Amino acid sequence: MIECKLASLMGERKILKLSDVVHATGINRNTLTSLYYDRAVRIELPIADKLCKYFNCTMNDLFVYIPDIESDI
């Protein structure tokens, strides 16, 4: 499972509103909301790029891989 850390990044940087990220990045609010609540099923690389630039972070800071315990893959 891939977990999005957008909420944590915002908390660490004391960014209280998604609207601040929307205005700074131009990313659609629905997209950010989906990422914030970790409900996104996919993300486009340009979106991830904008978020990494805005938060001055890497993809490893924005997303974390958590192995599924029951996965047979």
KOLVOLUM-667438 format. One line per 10 residues: for each residue z, x, y of C-alpha. Coordinates in Angstrom, 2 decimals. Layout:
REM KOLVOLUM-667438
Z:X:Y  ...
This chain:
REM KOLVOLUM-667438
0.00:0.00:0.00  -0.78:1.18:3.52  1.83:0.34:6.14  1.06:0.27:9.84  3.70:1.89:12.05  2.55:0.37:15.36  5.85:-1.46:15.90  7.80:1.74:15.29  5.59:3.77:17.62  6.02:1.19:20.36
9.79:1.19:19.85  10.02:4.98:19.94  8.07:5.06:23.19  9.94:2.08:24.65  6.78:0.01:25.03  8.14:-3.52:25.04  4.99:-5.62:25.18  1.80:-5.70:23.16  0.05:-6.71:26.38  0.75:-3.20:27.74
-1.13:-1.71:24.78  -3.91:-4.31:25.15  -4.45:-3.42:28.82  -4.27:0.33:28.23  -6.60:0.43:25.22  -8.87:-2.60:25.55  -8.10:-3.55:21.95  -8.13:-7.29:21.22  -4.64:-8.82:21.27  -5.15:-10.54:17.90
-6.05:-7.19:16.33  -2.93:-5.55:17.76  -0.74:-8.47:16.73  -2.05:-8.19:13.18  -1.29:-4.46:13.15  2.10:-4.88:14.83  3.31:-7.34:12.20  1.66:-5.28:9.43  -0.62:-8.14:8.37  -3.95:-6.37:8.90
-6.16:-6.04:5.84  -8.55:-3.57:7.47  -8.97:-1.56:10.64  -12.06:-0.10:12.25  -11.96:3.62:12.93  -12.67:3.23:16.68  -9.56:1.04:16.92  -7.44:3.61:15.09  -8.91:6.30:17.35  -7.92:4.40:20.50
-4.39:3.88:19.21  -4.01:7.54:18.25  -5.20:8.59:21.72  -2.91:6.10:23.46  0.18:7.13:21.47  -0.88:10.79:21.30  -0.38:10.74:17.54  -2.27:11.27:14.30  -3.35:8.77:11.66  -0.35:9.96:9.63
1.93:8.76:12.43  0.14:5.42:12.72  -0.19:4.64:9.01  1.83:5.58:5.96  0.84:5.32:2.31  3.48:3.82:0.04  2.54:3.90:-3.66  2.78:0.61:-5.50  5.35:0.92:-8.26  3.52:-1.52:-10.55
0.01:-0.22:-9.83  -2.06:0.91:-12.81  -4.86:2.43:-10.71
